[in-house]
Structures are given as C-alpha cells and as structure tokens.
Amino acid sequence: MKLFILKIVKYVTAIILMANVLGWTGDLILRKSSFFKPSFLLNNYKQGEQFDYFILGSSRGLTTLDSKQIDSSLSTKGINLSMDDTDLKTHLLMLNHFFKNGYNSKYCVLVLDNLTSSGVKLGDNDYKFASFINEEYVKNHFKTYESTRLKPLFNSLYWPFLKYSYYNIQIIPPVLLSILNPKKRHRFDVNGNYTYPNIKNKSHKNKRIKIDTSRISNPLVNEFRKLCEINKTELIIYIAPYENLKIILDQEENIFNNSAVINDENLFYDAIHVNKEGRKAATNEFIKLFKHKLLQQYYN
C-alpha cells in the first residue's frame, strides 16, 4: 500500500511539474508574440520610444478613434492600446504597463465610459496580462480584483498551469497560433485599431436623444492623472459618441466631449459603437480638437 501511494505521489508530482513547464513555456511564447496588446506593445516598439499620444479605453476606444487616420492628418505618432471588454481598472493597468516598460508620450487619450465608478471585479479580458504576472503592477492588479477563491491568475505566479486550466479556451489557442506566427494579432491592426462593419442594429432605430448632465467623479481618474503627471504626460479625457445620448459636463479642461457629435444613425454599429464609416467621422471630429490642443502647446 505504501509503495502504491508513493507511486501515485511521484506520478502526480511529475504531472504537476510537466504542466508547470508547459505553463512557463506558454507564458514565454505569449510575451514574445504580438497576439495580445500588452505583448504587442513590447515586441513592436523599442523601450524608451517616444509617442505623441497613446489611446486607452474599452471597445469604444478601440473602434472609435483611428490612430492611423490621426497620424496621417496631423503628422503625429500614436498607438491605440484600448482593449475590448475592459473598464477603467484595466486601462490603469495598461497605463502602468506603458510607463513601467520605459515608453514615453506627450499625451494620453483616455476614452472614458464610466464617469462615476468602476466595477470591483476583474475584467473579462484582463487575462491578456497574465504572461506578465512576474511584474509587480500586474501581480497587484490580480491580487486586488480577482474574486474567485482559486485566483488562477494571481496564483499562476507560482503555478502557471492554473491559468491555462481555467482560461484554456482563451489562452491555449493564442499560444499555438503564436508559435506558428509570432506577429499574429487578435482583432487589431498594426496601429492597434479595430473597426466594426458598416451594418446597423435596427433595434436602436428612431430613439430620442437622452440628455445626461454629469460630472466626472470616478476615483480612478485621479489615479490616472497622478500617474500621467509623474511621467510628464498630459491626460486628455475623451467621451466617445453615443447614438442616443448627449452628456453635458461642467468640467471643460482637457476634456474632449464628443458624446453627441454624430447624429446619423447609419454611422453606428449599435447604440454605443460606431461602424467603419462612423469611425472616420468620429476620428475627424477628434482631430479638430486635438489639432487645436497641439497648436495651443506650440504657441505657448
């Protein structure tokens, strides 16, 4: 009986060790790839590289502002680091990721959706930072917001196979695809942008515009401001277009409020996202405001 138990222990130990080795290997592959935004930044831009601006946000940041269009119009250098299914907590994590890895920028454009508060749970796509679990800012993020008892992302610091077991569909295919093509990207172009097609969700048709008077009170915005100030980056808060919502803000400094700048329903994919043509229109409106900001800085 003792011999049998000893064999079981040996087999289990060997399996766990092998699983961990595969986990560490997977992490290395993802860190060297371009599949997710955190590794895309590091493997396509040199540390210490200077940008004119970078964009942070959710799917509304990802699909509303086209950094390629901005750069073509203003002769700037920018990158879109927005990720879908994320909120301000994850945008702050990406901000840390940007600065901690030595990148610099004159402006940070924060596409703000949650004006008053953020959720207390981990974002659906935060696992995309999991291969950087050894970094203190990533570890702290998972420690703070991961709510499951097992905490597979935080505990992958010690047991990397845990995240591959829990997030197997989300992480294992990207590892395999990155082996075949390390430059492959997941739903974004070489400048970090993505767009929805020119189709219209008819369920949002002919609704009246709602006017919302609000004030930016999300406490994480102050964290953004502090971190940008430390890194000598000017924060611009951008409110992306809504189809049937106009937001009125009493704060004006460094806020580009384009919530109601597009009135044509054919330029929307759904109530909160523009389509491909809508992105062109929204980006043009942003360019007007950003150009004015750049000219102000030039003459001051």
URCORQUI-V258531 format. One record per residue. N is the residue number from 1. RES is the residue in one letter. PSI is psi in whole degrees, 0 to 359 (* if undefined). Layout:
# URCORQUI-V258531
N_RES_PSI + N_RES_PSI
This chain:
# URCORQUI-V258531
1_M_317 + 2_K_321 + 3_L_321 + 4_F_314 + 5_I_320 + 6_L_320 + 7_K_318 + 8_I_315 + 9_V_318 + 10_K_316 + 11_Y_315 + 12_V_317 + 13_T_317 + 14_A_319 + 15_I_315 + 16_I_317 + 17_L_316 + 18_M_318 + 19_A_321 + 20_N_319 + 21_V_317 + 22_L_322 + 23_G_313 + 24_W_320 + 25_T_316 + 26_G_319 + 27_D_317 + 28_L_318 + 29_I_315 + 30_L_321 + 31_R_332 + 32_K_3 + 33_S_183 + 34_S_13 + 35_F_313 + 36_F_156 + 37_K_318 + 38_P_319 + 39_S_330 + 40_F_316 + 41_L_310 + 42_L_329 + 43_N_359 + 44_N_352 + 45_Y_135 + 46_K_144 + 47_Q_136 + 48_G_357 + 49_E_143 + 50_Q_128 + 51_F_157 + 52_D_326 + 53_Y_159 + 54_F_149 + 55_I_131 + 56_L_140 + 57_G_187 + 58_S_207 + 59_S_334 + 60_R_328 + 61_G_323 + 62_L_322 + 63_T_356 + 64_T_317 + 65_L_128 + 66_D_105 + 67_S_330 + 68_K_318 + 69_Q_320 + 70_I_313 + 71_D_322 + 72_S_324 + 73_S_321 + 74_L_2 + 75_S_43 + 76_T_176 + 77_K_113 + 78_G_172 + 79_I_144 + 80_N_111 + 81_L_18 + 82_S_150 + 83_M_137 + 84_D_158 + 85_D_45 + 86_T_161 + 87_D_195 + 88_L_330 + 89_K_315 + 90_T_327 + 91_H_323 + 92_L_323 + 93_L_317 + 94_M_324 + 95_L_315 + 96_N_317 + 97_H_318 + 98_F_308 + 99_F_320 + 100_K_335 + 101_N_14 + 102_G_10 + 103_Y_153 + 104_N_151 + 105_S_146 + 106_K_323 + 107_Y_147 + 108_C_121 + 109_V_107 + 110_L_113 + 111_V_102 + 112_L_125 + 113_D_316 + 114_N_97 + 115_L_334 + 116_T_331 + 117_S_166 + 118_S_157 + 119_G_164 + 120_V_0 + 121_K_160 + 122_L_141 + 123_G_154 + 124_D_332 + 125_N_15 + 126_D_340 + 127_Y_344 + 128_K_345 + 129_F_359 + 130_A_329 + 131_S_351 + 132_F_27 + 133_I_338 + 134_N_345 + 135_E_136 + 136_E_318 + 137_Y_328 + 138_V_314 + 139_K_316 + 140_N_324 + 141_H_311 + 142_F_322 + 143_K_322 + 144_T_320 + 145_Y_346 + 146_E_121 + 147_S_345 + 148_T_149 + 149_R_322 + 150_L_331 + 151_K_62 + 152_P_330 + 153_L_312 + 154_F_315 + 155_N_352 + 156_S_352 + 157_L_325 + 158_Y_328 + 159_W_79 + 160_P_337 + 161_F_342 + 162_L_314 + 163_K_329 + 164_Y_334 + 165_S_318 + 166_Y_319 + 167_Y_41 + 168_N_316 + 169_I_325 + 170_Q_331 + 171_I_320 + 172_I_313 + 173_P_318 + 174_P_325 + 175_V_313 + 176_L_318 + 177_L_325 + 178_S_333 + 179_I_317 + 180_L_324 + 181_N_93 + 182_P_342 + 183_K_359 + 184_K_137 + 185_R_150 + 186_H_100 + 187_R_46 + 188_F_155 + 189_D_191 + 190_V_346 + 191_N_5 + 192_G_9 + 193_N_160 + 194_Y_156 + 195_T_150 + 196_Y_152 + 197_P_168 + 198_N_63 + 199_I_158 + 200_K_130 + 201_N_107 + 202_K_345 + 203_S_344 + 204_H_12 + 205_K_142 + 206_N_28 + 207_K_147 + 208_R_149 + 209_I_130 + 210_K_136 + 211_I_126 + 212_D_116 + 213_T_120 + 214_S_174 + 215_R_139 + 216_I_111 + 217_S_8 + 218_N_119 + 219_P_335 + 220_L_340 + 221_V_323 + 222_N_325 + 223_E_320 + 224_F_310 + 225_R_316 + 226_K_314 + 227_L_321 + 228_C_319 + 229_E_317 + 230_I_323 + 231_N_15 + 232_K_44 + 233_T_133 + 234_E_128 + 235_L_127 + 236_I_123 + 237_I_126 + 238_Y_127 + 239_I_111 + 240_A_160 + 241_P_143 + 242_Y_154 + 243_E_318 + 244_N_32 + 245_L_130 + 246_K_120 + 247_I_127 + 248_I_123 + 249_L_141 + 250_D_356 + 251_Q_133 + 252_E_333 + 253_E_123 + 254_N_34 + 255_I_121 + 256_F_98 + 257_N_96 + 258_N_29 + 259_S_325 + 260_A_27 + 261_V_340 + 262_I_123 + 263_N_351 + 264_D_115 + 265_E_339 + 266_N_351 + 267_L_6 + 268_F_141 + 269_Y_318 + 270_D_192 + 271_A_337 + 272_I_359 + 273_H_135 + 274_V_160 + 275_N_194 + 276_K_314 + 277_E_324 + 278_G_326 + 279_R_319 + 280_K_314 + 281_A_316 + 282_A_319 + 283_T_322 + 284_N_319 + 285_E_322 + 286_F_318 + 287_I_319 + 288_K_315 + 289_L_319 + 290_F_322 + 291_K_318 + 292_H_319 + 293_K_315 + 294_L_321 + 295_L_322 + 296_Q_315 + 297_Q_324 + 298_Y_320 + 299_Y_351 + 300_N_*
